């Protein structure tokens, strides 16, 4: 039986380890640590869910987590996205 694939995008290695430990029985977890890796995965894999850190730092002037989420929406409108962050300004709350 194929497990649904979750793409986890966050630059915190410990968060990836804990997430995989918690959900690996029911889901196949693919990790990306930056925008470049995440975009490559979205282009090449069938992903059932994206979990992305909003505060993902900019890499090589490509963009932040928010810009990455916008890019994913523009390129794959069918995949649900959960935005996470450990901190944000009040005006950024959804």
Secondary structure, DSSP 8 states (H G I E B T S, - for coil): ---EEEEEE-S-HHHHHHHHHHHTTTEEEEEESSHHHHHHHHHHS--SEEEEETT----TT---HHHHHHHHHHH-TTSEEEEE-S---GGG--
